[in-house]
Amino acid sequence: MKRKVGALEKVDADLPNLQHKIRRDPVSYREDFLKQYNQYESQREIFLQAPSSATDAGIVSLRDLIDFTSHVADCYPEITKSFPEELSQILTVHHKSLESELREKIVGSLVLLRRKDIIDSSGLLNTLFPLLTSTPSKTLRTLLFQKILSDLRTSNNKTTNHRLNRTIQTVLFNLLILDRTSPKGIWAVKITRELWKRQIWTDSKAVEIMKEACLSDNEKIVGGGVRFFLGGDKEREEMEDDSSDDEGVDMGKLKHQMGINKKSKKKIRVMENAMAAVKKKERRKKQPHPLNFSAFHLLHDPQGFAETLFSKHLQNTKSKLNLEQKLQVLQLVSRLVGLHKLTIISLYSYFLKYLTPRQPSVTSFLASLAQSTHSLVPPDVLEPLIQKIANEFVSEAAAAEIASAGLNAIREVSVRQPLAMNDTLLQDLVMYRKSKDKGVVMAAKGLLSLYREVGADMLKKRDRGKEAAMGLRSGERKERRFGEEEVGEIEGLELLEKWKEEEKQRKRLEQGLPAEAGEDESDEAEDEDDADGWEVEVDNESDDSGGWIDVESDVEIEISDSEDEKRPAKKAKAALAQPETENKENQVQKQEELEKKISTLATSRILTPADLAKLQELRLEASVNKALPASQRKRAAQQQAAQNRHIDDPLTAVEIEGLATLSKKSSKADKIALARDGKADRSEHKSTQAKRQEQKEREGKSSTNREKARKKNFMMTLGKAKSKQKHSLVARGRVLKAHVERGKRGGKRGNKGQ
């Protein structure tokens, strides 16, 4: 009897077993829970009296009771009303002296209570975040950082929790503002950067937090903020690509396995999960793509931010940043200036002392200079910089790699501000196309081709080329003035308009109608044809405002009552009047041609995705690259890619050094690696049958019976071979005859018919 009672007591003391029973029937086990909860309260009081001198047995008992109570707290909400607050108090007050496992158990219990909706996210984060910035324990900081991120992700999983996000963003912002020298602000940088990468925070408030981090007095916080602006968008894109790649499920393979292999509950569950993942992926494809603006575009005051950043970290002689950190800040300032077309005149004079070939990371300084250049920078400010680059880098005494890097940097600056170059220097630099080094020749030719497009009048006549010379002679190419901007338009829109007009004429001819629509005919048929593209046309019948109508006959009537007008002499004045009339006619003709060139398609209807795809196709068809030989096609493609580079994309030191690689003498191994680059791996040659077999194995398909027999163990086939030797001549003849008949029928299944 005593042994049975002891066993029952052991069952009651088994907390996981009791937890399972309470989850099944909370009412029946209420008294048992009260016993354990009272024991928890007594253990907690004993621990709070002397936290540092607590015994190991008491700590283990308290830890197990906290774990048990947190798992079943939702079954007895009235009894455990004060339980979350007690855990928060223990963790807040005694986190430095708590035993590590007990401390982790309390944090895990608070997170579990949050998942059960016993406490809200704001209460949990108000407990954990102060500990993150104050605890000396590295393991606890790592744990708290993970729990805070996971809770924020869970809170914004289904819908964006704007209230919670604003609260946390305000806390992080104040953490950076109140004490700029404190290292605690690094946690604000880490949390914001991680949530930005996961696209949980994509608003301007997060960008303002990182902006304040860049203006901090702590070197680590400044580095984190600057790296966010320079690489945060790229991290977000890579994260999105990785998540889209991970969701790929081969449904054909799973269905084939379900049809062949033995069915079980686990395999059915895997199949259902895979189908749910595929459906989720399809729903994501149909959803509109979110507008992920770059962090640079969400800045509130980019001019003030760039000026403060430059004056505080670069111009300030008391700055504690090293050269690498200053270079990162300079890259950020230059990208801000180039992207938003800001004006910081003192920035360009800052570059002067770093533009020497002996300067470490000089190509990064050259790239930053090119990035900070735009069309609104005064040419007088840039001219000394280009002159110094030419004097320091581009000379006969300089190495080929240095000369090509200098020419490439000058070209990148001139692309953004062509007026910064003078005639004498340009003609001197263009002469380097006759150099013996390939990299220098390519860089000089790039500069020459640039100024043939943007400033052919600065070149000598023999260097202008055919198209530039004809353009200058006809007046189509003119020197661009400072601050002048081109009119924005959609490239190739007139091609799309012409194609649409041809399609309408073709459809009318197919219907037996004349190619041109009459004045009395309505455009209902055309509207029906365009209904699939949801195009909206504007009524062009009343172009003039106010209801006025142009009367063509009034133009022909010319009445002059002036007595001063006299008929000119037939010979002398006719010769003078003829050029004036010709000039007027030429001007009118040019104006009409310009009006014809400006397409009204974009202003009269909405371009559908199908229209944009057709527009891209027409652009490629009209491209002159198709007529070029293969040797020039690659160069033209590179020039087109350089022109089409997005304004948000940074200019790196690798692009400045690009042509310098042509100047280096490559070894045999480098040449072989360059030749193999981009080609398929030819290390192992396989037959077509072997490649098909590998593909079948990857797809999870089974092999044929013949393939299985070929791979069968020899000892397993030995008995069949011996039995064949014992066959009589009659039996062998019967087998051969059956084989012949079976071949005539087309095999056992009779595929050839009777």
NORFEN-V684666 format. One line per field, one symbol per residue. ss: DSSP state (A for helix, B for strand, O for the rest). psi: psi as a letter, one per 30 degrees, with the letter a starting at -180 (. if undefined). burial: b if it has 9 or more other C-alpha atoms within 8 Angstrom, else e. A space follows every 10 residues. Layout:
BEGIN
ss: ???
psi: ???
burial: ???
END
This chain:
BEGIN
ss: OAAAAAAAAA AAAOAAAAAA AAAAOOOOOA AAAAAAAAAA AAAAAAAAAO OOOOOAAAAA AAAAAAAAAA AAAAAOOOOO OOAAAAAAAA AAAAOOOOOA AAAAAAAAAA AAAAAOOOOO AAAAAAAAAA AAAAOOOAAA AAAAAAAAAA AAAAAOOOOO OAAAAAAAAA AAAAAAAAOO OOOOAAAAAA AAAAAAAOOO OOOAAAAAAA AAAAOOOOAA AAAAAAAAAA AAAAAAAAAA AAAAAAOOOO AAAAAAAAAA OOOOAAAAAA AAAAAAAAAA AAAAAAOOOO OOOOAAAAOO OAAAAAAAAA AAAOOOOOOO OOAAAAAAAA AAAAAAAAAA OOOOAAAAAA AAAAOOOOOO OAAAAAAAAA AOOOOOOOAA AAAAAAAAAA AAOOOOOOOA AAAAAAAAAA AAAAAAOAAA OOAAAAAAAA AAAAOOOAAA AAAAAAAAAA AAAAOAAAOO AAAOOAAAAA AAAAOOOOOO OOOOOOOOOO OOAAAAAAAA AAAAAAAAAA OOOOOOOOOO OOOAAAAAAA AAAOOOOOOO OOOOAAAOOO OOAAAAOOOO OOOOOOOOOO OAAAAAAAAA AAAAAAAAAA AAAAAAAOOO AAAAOOOOAA AAAAAAAAAA AAOAAAAOOA AAAAAAAAAA AAAOOOOOOO OOAAAAOAAA AAOOOOOAAA AAAAAAOOOO OOOOOOOAAA AAAAAAAAOO OOOOAAAAAA OOOAAAAAAA AAAAAOOOAA AAAAAAAAAA AAAAAOOOOO OOOO
psi: eeeeeeeeee eefjeeeeee eeeeieefge eeeeeeeeee eeeeeeefei efgkleeeee eeeeeeeeef egfffieeeh egeeeeeeee eeegfefkke eeeeeeeeee eeeeeggell eeeeefeeee eeffkfkeee eeeeeeeeee eeeefgeelk ieeeeeeeee eeeeeeeejf fkffffeeee eeeeeeeghe jglfeeeeef eeefglfkee eeeeeefeef geeeeeeeee eeeeeffjkj eeeeeeeefe lkkleeeeee eeeeeeeeee eeeeefkkkk jjklfefgke ieeeeeeeee eefefkfgkg kaeeeeeeee eeeeeeeeeg hljjefeeff feffikffkk hffeeeeeee egklfgkkff efeeeeeeee eeejlfflle eeeeeeeeee eeefefifff kleeeeeeef fffglfkeee eeeeeeeeee ffefifffll effeleeeee eeefgejlkk lkfkklkklk kgefeeeeee eeeeeeeeee ggllekklef klgeeeeeeg efghkjkkjg eieklggkkk jeffefkjkj gkffkkklke eefeeefeee eeeeeeeeee eeeeeeejkg effflkklee eeeeeeeeee efkfffflle efeeeeeeee eeegkkffkl klfeeegeff fffkjkleee eeeeefkfll jgejkkleee eeeeeeeefg lllleeeeee gkkefffeee eeeeffklee eeeeeeeeee eeeefhaefh ffl.
burial: eeeeeeeeee bbeebebbbe bbbeebeebb eebeebbeeb eebbeebeee beebeeebbb bbbbbbbbbb bbbeebeeeb eeebeebbeb bbebbeebee ebbbbbbebb bbbbeeeebe beebbebbbe bbbebeeeeb bebbbebbbe bbbebbeeee eeebbeeebe ebbebbeeeb eeeebbbbbb bbbebbbbeb bbebebbbbb bbbbbbebbe bbbbbbbbbe ebbebbeebb eeeeeebeee eebbbbbbee eeeeeebbee beebbebbee beeeeeeeee eeeebeebbe ebbebbbbbb bbbbeeeeee beeebbbbbb bbbbbbbbbe bbeeeeebee bbebbbeeee ebbbbbbbbb bbbbbbbebe bbbebbbbbb ebbbbeebeb bbbbbbbbbb bbbbebbbeb bbeebbbebb bbbebeebbb bbbbbbbbeb bbebbbebbe eeebbeebbe bbeeeeeeee eeeeeeeeee ebbbbbbeee eeebbbebbe eeeeeeeeee eeeeeeeeeb eebebeeeee eeeeeeeeee eeeeeeeeee eeeeeeeeee eebbeeeeee eeeeeeeeee eeeeeeeebe ebebbbbbee bbebbeebbe eeeeeeeeee eebeebbeee eeeeeeeeee bbbeebbbbb bbbeeeeeee beeeeeeeee eeeeeeeeee beeeebbeeb beeeeeebee eeeeeebeee eeeeeeeeee ebeeeeeeee ebeebbbeeb eeee
END
